[in-house]
Amino acid sequence: MREERRTSEPQKASQRYGYRRLISVAFQFALLFGIWLIFSGRFGLKYLVMGLICVSLVTFLTNDLLYYRARPGGKAESGVLVEFMSWWRLLLYVPWLFLAIVKANLQVAYLVLHPRMPIDPVFLQFRTGLRKRLSQVTLANSITLTPGTVSVNLEEGRYTVHALVPRSGQDLVEGRMQNKVAEIFLDEQAEPPQVRFAHSLEELEP
């Protein structure tokens, strides 16, 4: 029974992928053909046939890019358009990021206006659990947008960040920012990363 269940799971996954693919193809074809009719303004048989041929060709060439593309093992990975359809989750992230920017601004202002200027520049290095490139780039940009921290390098999921003081990267150390970004793009959330601190890039070299 267990072997039958194991063999049926890939079949179900393949069926789900085929169903989603069929829906995405039909939706894209109908949308493009509707646009063709609106902009052409001609409903003669010759123009309808030309429209069907062109729309079919465009749908065939671009559907994998825009919606779903096959991955090894029969899994489906969301395409460019599907990724950006998560805009509503991004809208929920913006207020949180804005609040983080305000807090960081106040912290930087305190450091600059303090008579002793207690600035202790450090480099932070950690590896994120985010797997999607769009998630990783969004995290890097969020770090740079937050005053007091700058993304220096991103390579294979490993970040190098410069901070005015160690506590400037508190959201990174505790993993809050990573998990917020993961929620946007339905990426994997992980435990707080292990962060290495150093006062020079040479100290971070393996």
N, C-alpha and C positions, 0 to 999 in steps of 0.2 A: 504493500500500500504506500509506504514511504517513497519507494522508487517511482511509483506512478505519479505521486504528487510532485516529485522533483522534476520529472519529465514534462508534466503539464504546466508548470510555472513558466518555463521559457516559451511554451506555445501561447499561453495567455498573454505574456508580455509582447510577443510578436503580433498577436491579434489586436491588442490595444494600440500598438504602434501603427498597424495598417489602418485601423479605424480613424485615428487622429490624422494620419497622412491623407486619407481620403477626404476628410472634412476640410483640411487646410487647402487641398487642391481645388475642391469644389468652391470654397469661399473665395479664393484668389481668382479663379477663373470667372466667377460671376461678377466680382468687383471690377476686374479689368475690362470685361466685355461691356459692363454698364458704362464705364468711363469712355470706352470706344464709341458707344452709341451716342453719348452726350456730346462729345467733341466732334464727331464726324457729322452728325446731323443728317445722315443719309441712311435710308432703310431699304434700299434696293437690294436684290438678291446678291449682286456682285459684291457690294460693299459688306454685306453681312457675312458672306463666305470669306472675304479677305480679313474681316475682323476676327472670325473664328480661328482662322489659320494663325494670325499674328498672336492672338491672346493665348492660344494653345502652346505656341512655341515659347513665349515669354514665361508662361506658367511652368512649363517643363524645365526650363533652364534656371529659374530662380526660386522654385518652391523650397528646395532643400536649404537654401541660404536664408530665406525669410522665416520659415516656420520650423520644420523638423528635419534633421538629417540623421541618417543611420550611423550607429556606432558599433564597433565589434561587440558581439554577444547579444545582438538584437535589441539593445537599449536605444532610447531616443534622447537626443540632446536638443535643447531649445535653440533656435536660431536667433539671428540678430533682432528681428522684429519682436519675437516673443520676449527676449530679454528686456527690451525697452518698453514693453507693455506693463512692466512692473513700476510704472511711473507713480502710481498712487502710493506704493510703499515708499518710494523715494520722497514723496511729499511729507510723509510722516517722519522721515529721517531728518529733513531739513530743519525743523524747529529744534530738534535735539542738538544738531550740529551748531545751529545758531547760538544756542545757550552755552555750548562748550566754547565757542569763539568768544562770547562775552566774558565768560569766566577767565579764559586765558588772557584776554586783554587786560582785565583787572589785575591779574597776577603779574603780567609784564610791566604794567604801570607801577605796581608796588615795587618791583625790583629796580626799576629805573629811577624812581623818585626817592627810594630809601637812601639815607645819607651814606651808608656803607656799600650800597649797590651789591647785595649778596648774590652775585651771579657766579654760577659754577657750571660752565659749559661741559656737556658730556655727550657721548655718542651712545645710542641704544641700538642693540641688534637683537632681532627675534625672528622666528619663523612662524608664519601665520598658517591657520588651518583652512583658510579660504582656497578653493580650488579653481574657481572661475577667474579668468583674466580680468573681466570687467569688475569683479568684486575687488581684486587686488589693486587695480588702478584707482578705483573709487576710494579705497582706504588710503592709498598713498596721497591722493589729492586732498582728502580730508585732513590728514596729518599736516600737510603744508599750509592749508587754509587756517589751521588753528595757530594763533600767535604763540611763539615760544618753541615751536617744533617745526622742523623741515625734513622732508623725505630726501635723503641723500642718494640712496640706491635701492633698487628693487630687482632682485635676481632669483628666479625660481622659488618664489614665495618667501624669500628671506629679505627682511627690511633692515636698512641702516638709517637711523634717524638722528639728527642733531637737535639737542634740547638746551635751552638756556640754563635750566636747573634740572636735576633728576626728577623732581616731582611734576615737571611739565608733561612728562609722558605717563602720568598716573593712569589715564584711561586706556593707554596701550598695555601697561603692565597688568592691569586688572582684566583686560580683554573686552571691555565694554564697547569700544569703538568697532572692534572686529565683528562682534556679534550683532551690532546694529547694522553694519554693512551686509552681513550674511542674511539678515531678515529681508533686506531689499530684494536681493537676487536669488532667494531661496537656496543659499549656499549652506555649507556645513558649518555649524557652530561648534566651538571647541572650548576646552578649558583655557584659563589664562596662560599665555605662552611663557616660556622661560626666557627672560630678558638678560642680556649681558650689557654691562655698563663699562665704558672706557673713556679716557680723556683724549685718545687719539685713535685714528683709524688703524694704525700699525698694531695697537694692542688687540684689535678685533680680528686680525688675520689669524687663520687656523695654524 
